[in-house]
């Protein structure tokens, strides 16, 4: 009982709350070589790892989410704060925000998130794609943080990337794909991606960040181990999240409607002046407080 109570205490000590106007003065998370590698290759694994106490909370919240909402797919659940606001707590982890700031600047919004569950034995494939194919952001700019809840390996379908595929800053031709996939748009020609792919092997709690133009995907999970991961999308506020453009993309290529997607200004200000941001929820601490821990603490 005492060990359980420590979960809340330890997590609370690890978290520091940053108001939206905060400009980080903490020790830089990323080295110059980390940033150079991100610019050159389009993807890096952060030197920071989320402590196991916090990953355990995330794992429990994931189980609760799927239990409370049995209509959701165990493979892919987009828009987590739109389902339960306190999921934004994960995007607010200070060391993650500091890393994002170093990569895309001091003014940025969290505009998206998802759970990629990839269950053991039958987790489905994510086809080769570029994220920007789906997103109504102009100019197109976002980095995605991929947080490993489980170890991610080639055996259980870890993410695969094509290093350097982002450098031209162009979207390649995609097409609609039939079959059992997490996403329904894929590169028309994926032969080069297959030939040049690199596995992103992560241990539980590690975080990978990749660029919006990066070609990536993942194989099915035929192993006996799940490969759960969370993604959070961060956009510099020099870009505009265009709801009207999303409506157009829904009509033309059938992308997911983002009409109810919330824009959270996590640091700085809205540089372009066009983004319809919303207030950050006040109940984020609740995410890290497990019910049995509160009982034990009493």
C-alpha positions as CSV (number, residue, x, y, z in Angstrom):
1,X,0.0,0.0,0.0
2,X,2.8,2.4,0.8
3,X,4.6,1.8,-2.5
4,X,1.4,2.6,-4.4
5,X,1.0,5.8,-2.5
6,X,4.5,6.8,-3.6
7,X,3.3,6.8,-7.2
8,X,1.5,10.1,-6.8
9,X,4.2,11.7,-4.7
10,X,7.0,10.8,-7.1
11,X,5.1,11.9,-10.2
12,X,4.1,15.2,-8.7
13,X,7.8,15.9,-7.8
14,X,8.8,15.2,-11.4
15,X,6.3,17.6,-13.0
16,X,6.8,21.3,-13.3
17,X,3.9,23.4,-14.7
18,X,4.7,25.8,-17.4
19,X,2.3,28.6,-18.4
20,X,1.8,29.2,-22.1
21,X,4.0,32.3,-22.0
22,X,6.9,30.5,-20.4
23,X,10.3,30.5,-22.3
24,X,12.5,27.7,-21.1
25,X,15.6,28.6,-19.1
26,X,16.3,25.0,-18.2
27,X,19.4,23.1,-19.2
28,X,19.1,22.3,-22.9
29,X,17.8,18.8,-23.4
30,X,19.3,18.4,-26.9
31,X,22.9,18.7,-27.9
32,X,24.0,20.4,-31.1
33,X,24.7,17.0,-32.6
34,X,21.1,15.9,-31.6
35,X,19.6,18.9,-33.4
36,X,21.9,18.5,-36.4
37,X,20.9,14.9,-36.7
38,X,17.2,15.8,-36.6
39,X,17.8,18.4,-39.4
40,X,19.7,15.9,-41.5
41,X,17.7,12.7,-40.9
42,X,14.3,13.9,-39.8
43,X,14.1,11.8,-36.6
44,X,15.9,11.4,-33.3
45,X,15.4,9.5,-30.0
46,X,15.5,12.0,-27.1
47,X,18.2,11.6,-24.4
48,X,15.3,12.0,-21.9
49,X,13.3,8.9,-20.8
50,X,9.9,9.2,-19.0
51,X,10.3,7.7,-15.5
52,X,8.7,4.3,-15.0
53,X,6.3,5.6,-12.4
54,X,4.8,8.0,-15.0
55,X,4.8,5.3,-17.8
56,X,2.9,3.1,-15.4
57,X,0.2,5.8,-15.0
58,X,0.0,6.2,-18.8
59,X,-0.4,2.5,-19.2
60,X,-3.2,2.4,-16.6
61,X,-4.9,5.3,-18.2
62,X,-4.7,3.6,-21.6
63,X,-6.4,0.5,-20.2
64,X,-9.1,2.6,-18.6
65,X,-9.7,4.5,-21.8
66,X,-10.3,1.3,-23.8
67,X,-12.4,-0.2,-21.0
68,X,-14.6,2.9,-20.7
69,X,-15.0,3.3,-24.5
70,X,-15.4,-0.2,-25.9
71,X,-16.3,1.3,-29.3
72,X,-12.8,2.6,-29.8
73,X,-10.2,0.6,-31.8
74,X,-7.4,-0.9,-29.7
75,X,-5.1,-0.2,-32.7
76,X,-5.7,3.5,-33.3
77,X,-7.4,6.1,-31.1
78,X,-6.9,9.8,-32.4
79,X,-7.7,12.9,-30.4
80,X,-7.1,11.9,-26.8
81,X,-7.8,15.2,-25.1
82,X,-11.0,15.5,-27.1
83,X,-12.1,12.2,-25.4
84,X,-10.7,13.0,-21.9
85,X,-9.1,16.4,-21.4
86,X,-6.5,15.2,-18.9
87,X,-4.5,13.3,-21.5
88,X,-3.0,16.7,-22.3
89,X,-0.9,16.2,-19.1
90,X,1.4,13.9,-21.1
91,X,2.1,16.6,-23.7
92,X,2.9,19.0,-20.8
93,X,5.9,17.0,-19.6
94,X,8.6,19.7,-19.2
95,X,11.6,17.8,-20.7
96,X,9.5,16.9,-23.7
97,X,8.4,20.6,-24.2
98,X,12.0,21.8,-23.8
99,X,13.1,19.4,-26.6
100,X,10.3,20.5,-28.9
101,X,11.2,24.1,-28.3
102,X,14.8,23.4,-29.4
103,X,13.5,21.8,-32.6
104,X,10.6,24.1,-33.7
105,X,11.1,27.3,-31.7
106,X,9.6,28.9,-28.6
107,X,6.0,29.4,-29.9
108,X,4.1,26.2,-30.4
109,X,0.7,24.5,-30.2
110,X,-0.3,20.9,-29.4
111,X,-3.0,20.2,-32.0
112,X,-3.1,16.4,-32.1
113,X,-2.5,13.1,-30.3
114,X,-3.2,9.4,-30.7
115,X,-2.9,6.0,-29.1
116,X,-1.4,3.4,-31.4
117,X,-2.2,0.3,-29.5
118,X,-0.8,-2.5,-31.9
119,X,-2.0,-5.4,-29.7
120,X,-0.1,-8.6,-29.4
121,X,-0.6,-11.2,-32.1
122,X,-2.9,-9.1,-34.4
123,X,-1.7,-5.5,-34.3
124,X,-2.3,-4.1,-37.8
125,X,0.1,-2.4,-40.2
126,X,0.6,1.3,-40.6
127,X,1.4,1.8,-44.3
128,X,4.3,4.0,-45.7
129,X,3.2,7.6,-45.6
130,X,4.0,11.2,-44.8
131,X,2.0,12.8,-42.0
132,X,1.5,16.0,-43.9
133,X,-0.7,14.1,-46.4
134,X,-3.5,14.3,-43.9
135,X,-3.1,17.6,-42.1
136,X,-4.6,21.1,-42.8
137,X,-1.6,23.1,-41.7
138,X,-0.1,25.9,-43.8
139,X,2.7,26.3,-44.1
140,X,3.1,22.6,-43.3
141,X,5.2,22.3,-40.2
142,X,4.9,19.9,-37.2
143,X,7.0,17.5,-35.2
144,X,5.5,14.4,-33.7
145,X,6.6,12.9,-30.4
146,X,6.2,9.1,-30.3
147,X,6.2,7.8,-26.7
148,X,6.8,4.1,-26.1
149,X,4.5,2.6,-23.5
150,X,6.0,-0.9,-24.3
151,X,9.4,-1.8,-25.7
152,X,9.1,-1.3,-29.5
153,X,11.1,-3.8,-31.5
154,X,11.1,-5.2,-35.1
155,X,9.3,-8.3,-33.7
156,X,6.3,-6.4,-32.4
157,X,6.1,-3.8,-35.2
158,X,8.2,-0.8,-34.2
159,X,8.0,2.3,-36.3
160,X,10.3,2.4,-39.4
161,X,11.6,5.6,-40.9
162,X,13.4,6.6,-44.1
163,X,16.3,8.8,-42.9
164,X,16.6,12.1,-44.9
165,X,13.2,11.6,-46.7
166,X,12.0,14.9,-45.2
167,X,14.8,17.1,-46.6
168,X,13.1,18.2,-49.8
169,X,10.1,19.5,-47.9
170,X,7.7,17.9,-50.4
171,X,4.7,15.6,-50.2
172,X,5.0,12.5,-52.4
173,X,2.1,11.0,-54.3
174,X,-0.2,9.0,-52.0
175,X,-3.2,6.8,-52.8
176,X,-6.1,5.3,-50.9
177,X,-5.3,1.7,-49.8
178,X,-7.8,-1.1,-49.2
179,X,-7.4,-3.5,-46.4
180,X,-6.7,-3.6,-42.6
181,X,-4.5,-0.7,-41.8
182,X,-4.4,2.0,-39.2
183,X,-4.3,4.7,-41.9
184,X,-5.9,4.5,-45.4
185,X,-3.5,6.6,-47.4
186,X,-0.1,5.2,-48.5
187,X,2.7,6.1,-50.9
188,X,2.0,5.2,-54.4
189,X,5.5,3.8,-54.7
190,X,6.9,2.4,-51.5
191,X,9.8,0.4,-53.0
192,X,12.4,3.0,-52.2
193,X,11.1,3.3,-48.6
194,X,11.4,-0.5,-48.1
195,X,14.9,-0.4,-49.4
196,X,16.1,2.4,-47.2
197,X,14.1,1.9,-44.0
198,X,15.5,2.0,-40.5
199,X,13.9,0.5,-37.4
200,X,13.2,2.9,-34.5
201,X,13.8,0.5,-31.6
202,X,12.7,2.0,-28.3
203,X,12.6,0.9,-24.7
204,X,9.6,1.6,-22.6
205,X,9.6,5.3,-21.7
206,X,11.8,6.5,-24.6
207,X,10.6,9.2,-27.0
208,X,11.2,9.5,-30.7
209,X,10.5,12.7,-32.5
210,X,10.1,13.0,-36.3
211,X,9.4,15.6,-38.9
212,X,6.1,16.1,-40.7
213,X,7.7,15.2,-44.1
214,X,9.4,12.0,-42.8
215,X,8.4,8.8,-44.7
216,X,7.5,6.2,-42.1
217,X,5.3,3.3,-41.3
218,X,5.3,0.0,-39.3
219,X,4.7,-3.7,-39.9
220,X,2.0,-5.8,-38.2
221,X,2.5,-7.1,-34.7
222,X,2.5,-10.9,-34.9
223,X,4.4,-11.3,-31.7
224,X,3.1,-12.2,-28.2
225,X,3.9,-8.7,-26.9
226,X,1.9,-5.5,-27.4
227,X,3.5,-2.4,-28.9
228,X,1.6,0.5,-27.4
229,X,2.7,4.1,-28.1
230,X,1.3,7.6,-27.8
231,X,1.8,10.4,-30.3
232,X,1.6,14.1,-29.6
233,X,1.8,16.7,-32.5
234,X,3.4,20.1,-32.0
235,X,3.1,22.9,-34.6
236,X,5.0,26.2,-34.6
237,X,2.5,29.1,-34.4
238,X,4.0,30.7,-37.5
239,X,1.7,28.1,-39.2
240,X,-2.1,28.1,-39.3
241,X,-4.3,25.1,-38.5
242,X,-6.9,25.7,-41.1
243,X,-10.3,24.1,-40.3
244,X,-11.7,25.1,-43.7
245,X,-8.8,23.3,-45.5
246,X,-9.6,20.2,-43.4
247,X,-13.2,20.3,-44.7
248,X,-11.9,20.5,-48.2
249,X,-9.6,17.5,-47.6
250,X,-12.4,15.5,-46.1
251,X,-14.5,16.1,-49.3
252,X,-11.6,15.5,-51.7
253,X,-9.6,12.6,-50.3
254,X,-11.7,11.5,-47.3
255,X,-9.3,12.4,-44.5
256,X,-10.5,12.3,-40.9
257,X,-12.6,15.3,-39.9
258,X,-10.7,17.5,-37.4
259,X,-13.6,19.9,-36.9
260,X,-13.6,19.3,-33.2
261,X,-9.8,19.2,-32.8
262,X,-8.6,21.5,-30.0
263,X,-5.5,23.7,-30.3
264,X,-3.6,24.2,-27.0
265,X,-1.0,26.9,-26.9
266,X,1.7,25.3,-24.8
267,X,4.5,27.9,-25.1
268,X,4.8,31.4,-26.4
269,X,2.2,33.2,-28.5
270,X,0.2,32.8,-31.7
271,X,2.7,34.3,-34.2
272,X,0.4,34.0,-37.2
273,X,-2.6,35.3,-35.3
274,X,-5.0,32.9,-37.0
275,X,-5.1,29.9,-34.7
276,X,-8.2,29.3,-32.6
277,X,-6.6,28.2,-29.4
278,X,-8.5,27.1,-26.3
279,X,-7.7,27.3,-22.6
280,X,-5.5,24.5,-21.1
281,X,-7.7,22.4,-18.8
282,X,-7.3,22.9,-15.1
283,X,-7.6,19.3,-14.1
284,X,-4.4,17.9,-15.6
285,X,-2.9,16.8,-12.3
286,X,-5.7,14.2,-12.1
287,X,-4.1,12.2,-14.9
288,X,-1.2,11.2,-12.6
289,X,-3.4,10.3,-9.6
290,X,-4.4,6.7,-9.6
291,X,-7.6,6.0,-7.5
292,X,-6.0,3.2,-5.5
293,X,-3.0,5.5,-4.7
294,X,-5.4,8.1,-3.3
295,X,-7.0,5.5,-1.1
296,X,-3.6,4.2,0.1
297,X,-2.4,7.7,0.9
298,X,-5.5,8.2,3.1
